[in-house]
């Protein structure tokens, strides 16, 4: 790829970087993975003047310390790929925090920078006035203001980017100096590094390498170990650090960070003016946070909102359920009738009605519930409340041995465990990552929702929403308790404190919310058209073989499989072969549990609910749902656990413990419940 045709888009999380990326590239995007890691990489094309260039959306990062996978990806790309231009998206209402990244990029030696002051409407709403020209002049880089979600300033941004691409040479320079003793230390270390450019991915910037060594960056210290001048460099590094820390009176890394933030504070003081009194400047976000992040009210409010989410998901989604079920029932009958009219074989009519339409339809009937669940989660993400959920849960998570930031991948697990496990890359500590990965499958993904809706509707009609909420809540509690156990057994040590930025509350952009909801729901539909389709056809075949047996009878192949497995499930109260087969094939995809039952009973959701109500009691139904929640992750989740942990040991452990725990809890629910019912 021609570097002159590449723009890297960088920025902190919650800066609106993705919105800027979407505004620049529109639909001309492609998504893949960064080389060597299962981390999403987005690229898009944009026409700037008469030149088409590629915009690479870097992961959202706060700095270039490379303590997390995201930071390492961003830093490696900037150092090795050397894009022609780096555009940095900043939250205009929070410049004292967001200017740290561009300052580090200047230290890195990035020659062409453009700063994008996004969310200018929020800055003005807070009473902030920014001297854009003064800031640009002082930093020596172009500065553009935008409100990306309303496309304000996007055309001006394109013009600025086009102008910068046309310039032959530009050096952004470094606009500030550290205190004199530190500058002398950097200079001493830089001199010894100059003859050894392989120490740095940026050979011409020995100053950056010297800074990284003084900060104790493990990656750069490892490079020194392979240098022929290892002894001289380490000896001088130790001497310089000891001299500086003795003179400063505290550790050097803190001094470097304080110097940068001190400069940023001066910049903000000079070029950002606040209007109005303190009372007037207290933003709406601050006022809301006084209530929703309150140490006493925060957790009950969060739990209530989650309960309300599932209540509405069932109530609103359930309105469409009967109509969709009737549609698939109608299609199944017509398909069978059509085969009969053309004198087709009876097995083909059975395949179409009981296998394909009945099986796939029994899963797709729950699409409205899935859609409304994703809609609710997207709204909470867009408004900024999801970050508050992690903040509110931090105290509880910390007590259980998990990082507060682990709660975000866990909440994402309500949608799908696969991207949720991939989201653990934001955790800096590898031990925290593994623990979070191991417990994440306990979060009720959308694939389990059809099971809950089917059984709750059939046997808990008066309390459907509450029953479904209890299962989601049970998953969270189990995840936290097991995280504590795994921490104690495998990863002793204190979890790191939660340090994260709470984005301001924003009215959701409905286009973005609906697009996000549709994309997530489409994954569910695609699974119904691929994995679930193939599985229900296989189940139909096994339920019809050997030739001559009654369809889906105990004498069929699948009946034999179920009969073999059923005794294991008898202590849990559902020791009949259909339940065993459904759980067995549910390992492929959890939606298949309902699809299997629909195929075996040859019926749609409404009639399937009636059959379920005859075979299960409320107690055995709840035990079945608990096992469906906990036992063995689906095949796709097992695959991503293997990739993210890079360990068959942890993958096997995840499968083994969840299988036993799911069976054990189902038995406990049934056996204890019998004592009271």
Steps between C-alpha positions, in 0.01 A plus 500: 500500500638842400563689825414828327150364457448407868354706784494353850206609716586495871329614818388418851198278561179709511651776286262435210778348289274235347243766412770705323619186319145422384445861392821497293468158339123440492423153373840453338634294790640154550553315825765239571747415775838650580782260404558237765213598732122463502449873541272675254667724242297754305609666178309731270550706184447875476545740208713800602527749216587285199671231708341186646661403829458223756399590855609245762299518823741422785370351827391761756793567734600745772876492441790310347616300803403174321368348824193360320460323166319804356787735591758257363312468168472878464863564591635222278295626205626857545861387539522231234246612239584872538174633350535822304261689729352441845169667585417502873141535619462686831199564722486880501330507839781300661825627348700479822474120472492452122806711412730242660486270195599762238780615728637145510468470123710814465759342729488188283604713205184482290571764236147581381218549746150645479297556817122460476314675781181297494178550701529878488128526579559331835794729574281806435221351713750482787584865452841439340658735246802357316756716323553260211749720313711555811506129577599419141772764499652383829498130416607559143232276347168565321193491725146441365172517696215254436171367628534170319163348592336796322766511225591855602857582395556178302546681168750741658681198647524340155646823356758520780602137455531554124725805553725311743537210258620738227781646713840362413651516847375581844638454847263547789790532741472475877339803661627474857803403702532299818669652806869561433636200697271261307594657165868450581432137594313441173787659307764283674307183424423607142870544423583139585197377302582681173749237373239227564188584294363140506405569860214709368234432237545870428877514441515878464325568832741395771334749733183288501703184571679676786166611648360148480807358675479763773131416545588132541314386188540120498496473120790745457694350791469161326654651184800616702563140607573412135735793441878459485519813716269348763736546797587862418138601437360332814783638713437855378122457529530392864735788576276762331184374673665491843644850456167644382289332768744614770476857370121496445416314821258253338484245219587611148196351324268711715712808430470449123122456515463803728708712263275412206180564692649821637555624145149391400355684800679813385365458145144456624532795736625721216268397216184366668282750687200415713191715517249514784507399864596160639130420546431583134801300383384188682392300198189290469727191498641601839151549642378162372815326625439631852201266502582204273858452626412564864664234719162403650260561209725410205476119523122481560442741210722292272325176595158661454593622151627155405178341632297758307700418187408132517141575597454726198693259277254225582186714505563693177672215315230256611237705314652388168567142604157348424482666159843373392425154638172491308688603184747211529218260585316615187814467287566149634147382423506653151842346426376155603180549299699606193715186520182290529341674198801428278507141632834548669633246752367526859854539636541825303180640651624403846842656433346831391226520764659340806869543424581822316196724555409359841857494633629830362164669556494399867821704541424796272170554679704654784670758275285789637613419856862495386453826310351685797770370735771630267308826460496554877873420533585731206304786659684454830833499312412808292373704795814427703326302773681171428829649626316594821402135537870407516566786743211401728602133496868573564477475879326163481729375222807609697379316810469185291851533358413637156596825332202738476568534128423126468134584538485660153587175313259322735215734405591459133455128562125566523520545124755236399782336694736499199555880460469536879799270552691689230421823690712378794802631309439836672618342826869571554565211742518158324370328815192725509446419130505123552265513800256722310516269197432193717188647662363692201305201354286509817343820370169426328565570133215569260516139376367382837210745496277280275533221759399733783212653306366157398508345848403816692205557265384140533532460878538845659253707297421738789865571586687455173713815517602440862595136432714600201665781702581251778696286252701798374563604859603144595756503218656823630511371859656170392757683289605723790515213752701279266731786415578529870560125522726495192689803630564320829598171337699611197580872506581632845551874532303820519300617196593838355272792586244609240613814321266592220341805351125540535374648172238774522140395454383550146172469322534187287539539126212281389658420165806365682291314761281330239796416276686347794189305606437375148862390451492299823159351419622409152763273657212311667316473167815378320548230763141391442574475127828307540588317822141456619375404152769235462441370853122466474537317167748262668262455793209432264711239319601327822137516622385328177759222497506205475242486225156394610513626860249755622637853459679629815421184695720336759582230242665756266876563501456827685262330743775248578749781563258673731414177684872442565549853644167539684596316824770762565229769504249307710624644835427847353137408433501490119635153429316444173678451172370810316653732763830313485518529120411872510779574750747285306446685172484831688878480523513599131292813569271567793210597271507141376350383833164650397549404135567139603187483714298658217637245253448200729145597586432621145321813619524879515562713809138523618437125486854433618421701813199275561714188463763647734231577760396132495853357528643748749386638834594856602777353717650275232463778242701739720764231558521449121544875444773515766689218326454673164651813654811336643597180313770501226550816289401471134759391243569858384565612859729203565696599188547860608602390854775293338617791284491764773668289772730322253461200727326164459531457876279800581261407218456147632460635853226740384309217329546257791406724789195647324365155405528371855373824657197513266400143587568552872294820527209345307504206743514735800208710369285190445591306813479797738184625328331165560540551875286814488251420222 
